Amino acid sequence: MLQKKFAIILAVLLLGACSDKRDQVSAADPSVQRTVSGDVKIGAWGPQSTKLGQRFGQQANGNSAFWFEQKGIFSSKDAEVWLDKNKLENLIIKPDALGTVEVDPELIKKPGNYSLYIVILSDGKKINIGEFQVQ
């Protein structure tokens, strides 16, 4: 079941990444008026671990990528994703549904546990996604 769910999420993210529209919200959509809801929720996310030197969700530029389910974020302009003290690049948000973000291999070149979290820019609120383990 988890593999099927991951495959569906990965397919949605890959299709979204092919688009030149980073945030799929039309100006006529009422959610545009509110780009972050007051109660952001994080669901499933992954991967939650990797082996030292092993890339995951590999991108064309050589970076790895995390994915996460989210409710309450409607635009990538309103949030940042961090891995410990490092802001991650190329955040893509499917409004009120999913997100993906790239990880430079330099950030995970040492074994250990790394805190993965979102910062909502409007109020600085920090929302924990989880702990990522490099073995």
Beta strands, then each sheet from edge to edge (+ up, - down):
strand 1: 36-46
strand 2: 49-50
strand 3: 64-73
strand 4: 79-83
strand 5: 86-87
strand 6: 89-94
strand 7: 98-103
strand 8: 112-120
strand 9: 126-134
sheet 1: 1+ 3- 7+ 6-
sheet 2: 2+ 9+ 8- 4+ 5-
end
